[in-house]
Amino acid sequence: MSAIEKEALQLPPLTLVLGGARSGKSRHAESLIEAEGTSCAYIATAQAFDAEMEARIAAHRARRGAQWTTFEAPMALGEVLQSADVAGRPVLVDCLTLWLSNLMLEDRDVMREIGGLLALLPNLDAPLVMVSNEVGLGIVPDNALARSFRDHAGYLNQQLAAAADQVVFLAAGLPLTLKTPEGTDR
């Protein structure tokens, strides 16, 4: 691969990958990182509370190659992003809405946590791809907790999309680029 081809593959500092459940978000995000052709970090926010979730986590791990190092961060996302273990290599965070659920279940100050995450993003030294569910396309939830989750997720996604250099929306496995880095015509 020529230097020009390699430069064209380089990820911008922050990419947000959005989509509905089972839309292909994770696979697409993984492919973006893998195109960098280097050792990369996978920050997993899922917790296996039942056998079905254990199987989902196992499937995600099985499809990733040896270039991936996985870090578990159900709530301590900021700390792991700033750790020396992930520094300098492309990072995938999968997924922000699971992180948000974890925070809410622990009755954490969600807005403070989101603010902390947003504040550290400009200081990271390698490309970051973040995966999040778009939950605002369905019906209005019938209970306060679900409405609060939807509202927090919408706020988080809006803030990250504003900060991101690139935003991609996945539907039925097909990526739709919503935002590209300035100065590119991708």
Accessible surface in RSA format (square Angstrom, percent):
REM  Atomic radii and reference values for relative SASA: ProtOr
REM  Chains: A
REM  Algorithm: Lee & Richards
REM  Probe-radius: 1.40
REM  Slices: 20
REM RES _ NUM      All-atoms   Total-Side   Main-Chain    Non-polar    All polar
REM                ABS   REL    ABS   REL    ABS   REL    ABS   REL    ABS   REL
RES MET A   1   161.32  83.5  77.09  51.0  84.23 200.5  81.37  69.2  79.95 105.9
RES SER A   2    58.46  49.4  44.25  59.1  14.21  32.7  50.97 108.5   7.49  10.5
RES ALA A   3    85.36  78.5  67.15 103.6  18.21  41.4  73.70 103.8  11.65  30.9
RES ILE A   4   144.18  82.0 142.06 105.8   2.13   5.1 143.06 103.0   1.12   3.0
RES GLU A   5    96.12  55.2  91.69  69.4   4.43  10.6  38.40  74.3  57.72  47.1
RES LYS A   6   111.44  54.4 111.32  68.3   0.12   0.3  60.64  54.6  50.80  54.1
RES GLU A   7   121.50  69.8 114.12  86.3   7.39  17.6  30.00  58.0  91.50  74.7
RES ALA A   8    65.42  60.2  46.36  71.5  19.06  43.3  57.30  80.7   8.12  21.5
RES LEU A   9    68.64  38.2  61.01  43.6   7.63  19.2  63.21  44.4   5.43  14.6
RES GLN A  10    92.88  51.9  88.79  64.9   4.08   9.7  18.91  40.3  73.96  56.1
RES LEU A  11    16.56   9.2   3.32   2.4  13.24  33.3   3.48   2.4  13.08  35.2
RES PRO A  12    11.62   8.5   3.26   3.0   8.37  30.4  11.06   9.1   0.56   3.5
RES PRO A  13    97.31  70.9  88.72  80.9   8.59  31.2  92.75  76.6   4.56  28.4
RES LEU A  14    12.63   7.0  12.63   9.0   0.00   0.0  12.63   8.9   0.00   0.0
RES THR A  15     0.16   0.1   0.16   0.2   0.00   0.0   0.00   0.0   0.16   0.2
RES LEU A  16     0.68   0.4   0.68   0.5   0.00   0.0   0.68   0.5   0.00   0.0
RES VAL A  17     0.00   0.0   0.00   0.0   0.00   0.0   0.00   0.0   0.00   0.0
RES LEU A  18    12.16   6.8  12.16   8.7   0.00   0.0  12.16   8.5   0.00   0.0
RES GLY A  19     0.00   0.0   0.00   N/A   0.00   0.0   0.00   0.0   0.00   0.0
RES GLY A  20    26.61  32.8   0.00   N/A  26.61  32.8  23.97  65.8   2.64   5.9
RES ALA A  21    88.45  81.3  59.47  91.8  28.98  65.9  62.05  87.4  26.40  69.9
RES ARG A  22   180.18  75.7 140.78  71.8  39.41  93.8  60.10  82.1 120.09  72.8
RES SER A  23     9.37   7.9   5.61   7.5   3.76   8.7   9.29  19.8   0.08   0.1
RES GLY A  24    25.49  31.4   0.00   N/A  25.49  31.4  20.34  55.8   5.15  11.5
RES LYS A  25    17.97   8.8  16.33  10.0   1.64   3.9   4.48   4.0  13.49  14.4
RES SER A  26    17.10  14.4  15.02  20.0   2.08   4.8   6.24  13.3  10.86  15.2
RES ARG A  27   153.93  64.6 147.83  75.4   6.10  14.5  48.62  66.4 105.31  63.8
RES HIS A  28    37.55  20.5  32.24  22.4   5.31  13.6  24.80  25.6  12.75  14.8
RES ALA A  29     0.00   0.0   0.00   0.0   0.00   0.0   0.00   0.0   0.00   0.0
RES GLU A  30     7.67   4.4   7.67   5.8   0.00   0.0   2.46   4.8   5.21   4.3
RES SER A  31    55.84  47.2  48.49  64.7   7.35  16.9  40.17  85.5  15.67  22.0
RES LEU A  32    34.52  19.2  33.01  23.6   1.51   3.8  33.86  23.8   0.66   1.8
RES ILE A  33     0.07   0.0   0.00   0.0   0.07   0.2   0.00   0.0   0.07   0.2
RES GLU A  34    66.30  38.1  55.52  42.0  10.77  25.7  17.29  33.4  49.01  40.0
RES ALA A  35    46.33  42.6  24.45  37.7  21.89  49.8  37.20  52.4   9.14  24.2
RES GLU A  36    28.32  16.3  16.47  12.5  11.86  28.2   4.15   8.0  24.17  19.7
RES GLY A  37    63.98  78.9   0.00   N/A  63.98  78.9  31.83  87.3  32.15  72.0
RES THR A  38    60.79  43.2  50.42  51.1  10.37  24.7  32.57  43.7  28.22  42.7
RES SER A  39    56.39  47.7  49.23  65.7   7.16  16.5  39.73  84.6  16.66  23.3
RES CYS A  40     0.12   0.1   0.12   0.1   0.00   0.0   0.12   0.3   0.00   0.0
RES ALA A  41     0.00   0.0   0.00   0.0   0.00   0.0   0.00   0.0   0.00   0.0
RES TYR A  42     6.85   3.2   6.85   3.9   0.00   0.0   3.13   2.4   3.72   4.6
RES ILE A  43     0.00   0.0   0.00   0.0   0.00   0.0   0.00   0.0   0.00   0.0
RES ALA A  44    13.12  12.1  13.12  20.2   0.00   0.0  13.12  18.5   0.00   0.0
RES THR A  45     0.00   0.0   0.00   0.0   0.00   0.0   0.00   0.0   0.00   0.0
RES ALA A  46    15.50  14.3  10.28  15.9   5.22  11.9  10.54  14.8   4.96  13.1
RES GLN A  47    52.75  29.5  41.29  30.2  11.46  27.3  14.40  30.6  38.35  29.1
RES ALA A  48    47.40  43.6  18.86  29.1  28.54  64.9  18.86  26.6  28.54  75.6
RES PHE A  49   148.92  74.5 114.58  71.0  34.34  89.4 119.71  72.6  29.21  83.6
RES ASP A  50    77.82  54.5  68.13  67.8   9.70  22.9  37.85  89.1  39.97  39.9
RES ALA A  51    77.67  71.4  66.83 103.1  10.84  24.7  67.53  95.1  10.14  26.9
RES GLU A  52    96.41  55.3  87.05  65.9   9.36  22.3  67.47 130.5  28.94  23.6
RES MET A  53    36.50  18.9  36.50  24.2   0.00   0.0  27.48  23.4   9.03  12.0
RES GLU A  54    99.47  57.1  93.16  70.5   6.32  15.0  26.51  51.3  72.96  59.6
RES ALA A  55    63.07  58.0  50.35  77.7  12.72  28.9  58.17  81.9   4.91  13.0
RES ARG A  56    98.15  41.2  93.45  47.6   4.70  11.2  33.48  45.8  64.67  39.2
RES ILE A  57    40.12  22.8  37.79  28.2   2.33   5.6  40.11  28.9   0.00   0.0
RES ALA A  58    57.51  52.9  49.61  76.6   7.90  18.0  54.59  76.9   2.92   7.7
RES ALA A  59    58.56  53.8  46.57  71.9  11.99  27.3  54.08  76.2   4.48  11.9
RES HIS A  60    40.73  22.3  40.73  28.3   0.00   0.0  21.67  22.3  19.06  22.2
RES ARG A  61   117.65  49.4 106.50  54.3  11.15  26.5  39.90  54.5  77.74  47.1
RES ALA A  62    88.04  81.0  49.59  76.5  38.45  87.5  61.90  87.2  26.15  69.3
RES ARG A  63    76.21  32.0  42.08  21.5  34.13  81.3  36.60  50.0  39.61  24.0
RES ARG A  64    23.45   9.8   7.50   3.8  15.95  38.0   3.00   4.1  20.45  12.4
RES GLY A  65    43.30  53.4   0.00   N/A  43.30  53.4  35.51  97.4   7.79  17.5
RES ALA A  66   114.13 104.9  68.84 106.2  45.29 103.0  81.09 114.2  33.04  87.5
RES GLN A  67    65.76  36.8  50.93  37.2  14.84  35.3  27.32  58.2  38.44  29.2
RES TRP A  68    21.97   8.8   2.59   1.3  19.38  45.5   2.54   1.4  19.43  31.5
RES THR A  69    56.16  39.9  52.49  53.2   3.67   8.7  36.34  48.8  19.82  30.0
RES THR A  70    46.57  33.1  20.20  20.5  26.37  62.8  12.52  16.8  34.05  51.5
RES PHE A  71    35.39  17.7  31.43  19.5   3.97  10.3  35.39  21.5   0.00   0.0
RES GLU A  72    92.12  52.9  69.20  52.4  22.91  54.6  55.88 108.1  36.24  29.6
RES ALA A  73     1.11   1.0   0.00   0.0   1.11   2.5   1.11   1.6   0.00   0.0
RES PRO A  74    38.81  28.3  38.81  35.4   0.00   0.0  38.81  32.0   0.00   0.0
RES MET A  75    44.37  23.0  40.72  27.0   3.64   8.7  40.72  34.6   3.64   4.8
RES ALA A  76    44.47  40.9  41.49  64.0   2.99   6.8  43.47  61.2   1.00   2.7
RES LEU A  77     0.33   0.2   0.08   0.1   0.25   0.6   0.08   0.1   0.25   0.7
RES GLY A  78    16.02  19.8   0.00   N/A  16.02  19.8  10.70  29.4   5.32  11.9
RES GLU A  79   121.22  69.6 109.79  83.1  11.43  27.2  62.25 120.4  58.97  48.1
RES VAL A  80    24.29  16.0  23.20  21.0   1.10   2.6  24.29  21.1   0.00   0.0
RES LEU A  81     6.02   3.4   0.84   0.6   5.18  13.0   0.84   0.6   5.18  13.9
RES GLN A  82   114.94  64.3  83.95  61.4  30.99  73.8  28.91  61.5  86.03  65.2
RES SER A  83    33.74  28.5  24.15  32.2   9.59  22.1  32.28  68.7   1.46   2.0
RES ALA A  84    93.87  86.3  67.26 103.8  26.61  60.5  71.48 100.7  22.39  59.3
RES ASP A  85    91.28  63.9  80.23  79.8  11.05  26.1  13.00  30.6  78.28  78.1
RES VAL A  86     2.66   1.8   1.53   1.4   1.14   2.7   1.53   1.3   1.14   3.1
RES ALA A  87    57.37  52.7  34.13  52.7  23.24  52.9  38.61  54.4  18.76  49.7
RES GLY A  88    53.92  66.5   0.00   N/A  53.92  66.5  22.57  61.9  31.35  70.2
RES ARG A  89    46.24  19.4  45.80  23.3   0.44   1.0  16.85  23.0  29.38  17.8
RES PRO A  90     7.95   5.8   7.95   7.2   0.00   0.0   7.95   6.6   0.00   0.0
RES VAL A  91     8.74   5.8   8.74   7.9   0.00   0.0   8.74   7.6   0.00   0.0
RES LEU A  92     0.00   0.0   0.00   0.0   0.00   0.0   0.00   0.0   0.00   0.0
RES VAL A  93     0.00   0.0   0.00   0.0   0.00   0.0   0.00   0.0   0.00   0.0
RES ASP A  94    12.56   8.8   7.44   7.4   5.12  12.1   2.65   6.2   9.91   9.9
RES CYS A  95     7.46   5.6   7.36   8.2   0.10   0.2   4.41  11.2   3.05   3.3
RES LEU A  96     0.00   0.0   0.00   0.0   0.00   0.0   0.00   0.0   0.00   0.0
RES THR A  97     4.85   3.4   4.10   4.2   0.74   1.8   4.46   6.0   0.39   0.6
RES LEU A  98    60.12  33.5  59.99  42.9   0.13   0.3  60.02  42.2   0.10   0.3
RES TRP A  99     4.06   1.6   4.06   2.0   0.00   0.0   4.06   2.2   0.00   0.0
RES LEU A 100     0.00   0.0   0.00   0.0   0.00   0.0   0.00   0.0   0.00   0.0
RES SER A 101    33.58  28.4  31.16  41.6   2.42   5.6  18.61  39.6  14.96  21.0
RES ASN A 102     7.07   4.9   6.43   6.2   0.64   1.5   0.57   1.4   6.50   6.3
RES LEU A 103     0.00   0.0   0.00   0.0   0.00   0.0   0.00   0.0   0.00   0.0
RES MET A 104    32.76  17.0  15.89  10.5  16.87  40.2  17.81  15.1  14.95  19.8
RES LEU A 105   124.59  69.4  93.67  67.0  30.92  77.7  96.83  68.0  27.76  74.7
RES GLU A 106   104.25  59.8  83.83  63.4  20.42  48.6   9.36  18.1  94.88  77.5
RES ASP A 107   134.12  94.0 111.64 111.1  22.48  53.2  30.36  71.5 103.76 103.5
RES ARG A 108    98.32  41.3  82.88  42.3  15.44  36.8  31.31  42.8  67.01  40.6
RES ASP A 109    78.05  54.7  64.30  64.0  13.75  32.5  27.66  65.1  50.39  50.3
RES VAL A 110    11.28   7.4   7.66   6.9   3.62   8.7   7.66   6.7   3.62   9.8
RES MET A 111    89.01  46.1  80.77  53.5   8.24  19.6  77.79  66.1  11.22  14.9
RES ARG A 112   158.37  66.5 144.74  73.8  13.63  32.4  67.06  91.6  91.31  55.3
RES GLU A 113    27.51  15.8  21.65  16.4   5.86  13.9   4.00   7.7  23.51  19.2
RES ILE A 114     0.59   0.3   0.59   0.4   0.00   0.0   0.59   0.4   0.00   0.0
RES GLY A 115    35.39  43.6   0.00   N/A  35.39  43.6  30.20  82.9   5.18  11.6
RES GLY A 116    39.69  48.9   0.00   N/A  39.69  48.9  33.88  93.0   5.80  13.0
RES LEU A 117     4.17   2.3   1.55   1.1   2.62   6.6   2.28   1.6   1.90   5.1
RES LEU A 118    38.50  21.4  29.69  21.2   8.81  22.2  29.93  21.0   8.57  23.1
RES ALA A 119    70.17  64.5  49.04  75.7  21.13  48.1  60.89  85.7   9.28  24.6
RES LEU A 120    16.22   9.0  14.33  10.3   1.89   4.7  16.18  11.4   0.03   0.1
RES LEU A 121    18.63  10.4   6.68   4.8  11.95  30.0   7.16   5.0  11.47  30.9
RES PRO A 122   111.75  81.4  71.52  65.2  40.23 146.2  84.81  70.0  26.94 167.4
RES ASN A 123   121.54  83.8  90.15  87.1  31.39  75.6  32.87  79.1  88.68  85.7
RES LEU A 124    45.82  25.5  22.37  16.0  23.45  59.0  24.17  17.0  21.65  58.3
RES ASP A 125   106.84  74.8  70.80  70.5  36.04  85.2  46.96 110.5  59.88  59.7
RES ALA A 126    18.52  17.0   5.24   8.1  13.28  30.2  12.15  17.1   6.37  16.9
RES PRO A 127    28.99  21.1  28.13  25.6   0.87   3.1  28.14  23.2   0.86   5.3
RES LEU A 128     3.50   2.0   3.38   2.4   0.12   0.3   3.38   2.4   0.12   0.3
RES VAL A 129     0.29   0.2   0.29   0.3   0.00   0.0   0.29   0.3   0.00   0.0
RES MET A 130     0.37   0.2   0.37   0.2   0.00   0.0   0.18   0.2   0.19   0.3
RES VAL A 131     0.14   0.1   0.14   0.1   0.00   0.0   0.14   0.1   0.00   0.0
RES SER A 132     0.02   0.0   0.02   0.0   0.00   0.0   0.00   0.0   0.02   0.0
RES ASN A 133    31.12  21.5  31.12  30.1   0.00   0.0   6.10  14.7  25.03  24.2
RES GLU A 134    45.36  26.0  36.92  27.9   8.44  20.1   6.49  12.6  38.86  31.7
RES VAL A 135    50.15  33.0  30.43  27.5  19.72  47.5  36.93  32.1  13.22  35.8
RES GLY A 136    45.11  55.6   0.00   N/A  45.11  55.6  16.26  44.6  28.85  64.6
RES LEU A 137   135.12  75.3 100.57  71.9  34.55  86.9 104.44  73.3  30.68  82.6
RES GLY A 138    60.79  75.0   0.00   N/A  60.79  75.0  37.40 102.6  23.39  52.4
RES ILE A 139   161.11  91.7 142.70 106.3  18.41  44.4 149.84 107.9  11.27  30.6
RES VAL A 140   102.19  67.2  86.55  78.4  15.63  37.7  86.77  75.4  15.41  41.8
RES PRO A 141    29.39  21.4  19.63  17.9   9.76  35.5  27.02  22.3   2.37  14.7
RES ASP A 142   132.23  92.6  98.05  97.6  34.18  80.8  46.34 109.1  85.89  85.7
RES ASN A 143    70.91  48.9  67.35  65.1   3.56   8.6  36.79  88.5  34.13  33.0
RES ALA A 144    70.48  64.8  61.68  95.2   8.80  20.0  63.07  88.8   7.41  19.6
RES LEU A 145   115.66  64.4 108.61  77.7   7.05  17.7 113.04  79.4   2.61   7.0
RES ALA A 146    33.04  30.4  26.39  40.7   6.65  15.1  31.59  44.5   1.45   3.8
RES ARG A 147    85.29  35.8  85.29  43.5   0.00   0.0  23.19  31.7  62.10  37.6
RES SER A 148    38.62  32.6  32.14  42.9   6.49  14.9  24.93  53.1  13.70  19.2
RES PHE A 149    45.67  22.8  45.67  28.3   0.00   0.0  45.67  27.7   0.00   0.0
RES ARG A 150    55.47  23.3  53.95  27.5   1.52   3.6  20.54  28.1  34.92  21.2
RES ASP A 151    81.52  57.1  69.25  68.9  12.27  29.0  32.85  77.3  48.67  48.5
RES HIS A 152    40.09  21.9  39.46  27.4   0.63   1.6  21.00  21.6  19.09  22.2
RES ALA A 153     0.04   0.0   0.00   0.0   0.04   0.1   0.04   0.1   0.00   0.0
RES GLY A 154    22.38  27.6   0.00   N/A  22.38  27.6  22.38  61.4   0.00   0.0
RES TYR A 155    84.09  39.3  80.98  46.1   3.12   8.1  51.02  38.3  33.07  40.8
RES LEU A 156     0.00   0.0   0.00   0.0   0.00   0.0   0.00   0.0   0.00   0.0
RES ASN A 157     6.16   4.2   5.65   5.5   0.51   1.2   5.38  13.0   0.77   0.7
RES GLN A 158   127.76  71.4 117.53  85.9  10.22  24.3  39.94  85.0  87.82  66.6
RES GLN A 159    63.01  35.2  60.04  43.9   2.97   7.1   0.32   0.7  62.69  47.6
RES LEU A 160     0.65   0.4   0.65   0.5   0.00   0.0   0.65   0.5   0.00   0.0
RES ALA A 161    27.82  25.6  26.27  40.5   1.54   3.5  26.62  37.5   1.19   3.2
RES ALA A 162    79.56  73.2  49.25  76.0  30.31  69.0  58.69  82.7  20.87  55.3
RES ALA A 163    58.16  53.5  27.23  42.0  30.93  70.4  38.42  54.1  19.73  52.3
RES ALA A 164     2.98   2.7   0.00   0.0   2.98   6.8   0.00   0.0   2.98   7.9
RES ASP A 165    45.64  32.0  40.25  40.1   5.39  12.7   6.04  14.2  39.61  39.5
RES GLN A 166    10.09   5.6  10.09   7.4   0.00   0.0   1.18   2.5   8.92   6.8
RES VAL A 167     4.07   2.7   4.07   3.7   0.00   0.0   4.07   3.5   0.00   0.0
RES VAL A 168     5.67   3.7   5.67   5.1   0.00   0.0   5.67   4.9   0.00   0.0
RES PHE A 169    41.65  20.8  41.59  25.8   0.06   0.1  41.59  25.2   0.06   0.2
RES LEU A 170     2.53   1.4   1.75   1.3   0.77   1.9   1.75   1.2   0.77   2.1
RES ALA A 171    52.14  47.9  47.35  73.1   4.79  10.9  50.68  71.4   1.46   3.9
RES ALA A 172    96.08  88.3  53.83  83.1  42.25  96.1  70.86  99.8  25.22  66.8
RES GLY A 173    43.32  53.4   0.00   N/A  43.32  53.4  21.30  58.5  22.02  49.3
RES LEU A 174   128.05  71.3 125.69  89.9   2.37   5.9 125.69  88.3   2.37   6.4
RES PRO A 175    70.71  51.5  47.44  43.2  23.27  84.6  47.53  39.2  23.18 144.0
RES LEU A 176   108.35  60.3 107.36  76.8   0.99   2.5 108.35  76.1   0.00   0.0
RES THR A 177    68.33  48.6  44.43  45.0  23.90  57.0  17.82  23.9  50.51  76.4
RES LEU A 178   100.43  55.9  64.04  45.8  36.39  91.5  68.49  48.1  31.94  86.0
RES LYS A 179    74.29  36.2  67.90  41.7   6.39  15.2  62.99  56.7  11.30  12.0
RES THR A 180    42.47  30.2  29.37  29.8  13.11  31.2   9.81  13.2  32.67  49.4
RES PRO A 181    18.42  13.4  16.08  14.7   2.34   8.5  17.62  14.5   0.80   5.0
RES GLU A 182   177.83 102.1 146.54 110.9  31.29  74.5  65.66 127.0 112.17  91.6
RES GLY A 183    89.63 110.5   0.00   N/A  89.63 110.5  44.25 121.4  45.37 101.6
RES THR A 184    54.86  39.0  31.44  31.9  23.43  55.8  36.93  49.6  17.93  27.1
RES ASP A 185   147.46 103.3 114.89 114.3  32.58  77.0  47.44 111.6 100.03  99.8
RES ARG A 186   136.05  57.1  84.32  43.0  51.72 123.1  83.62 114.3  52.43  31.8
END  Absolute sums over single chains surface
CHAIN  1 A     9821.2       7461.9       2359.3       5802.4       4018.8
END  Absolute sums over all chains
TOTAL          9821.2       7461.9       2359.3       5802.4       4018.8
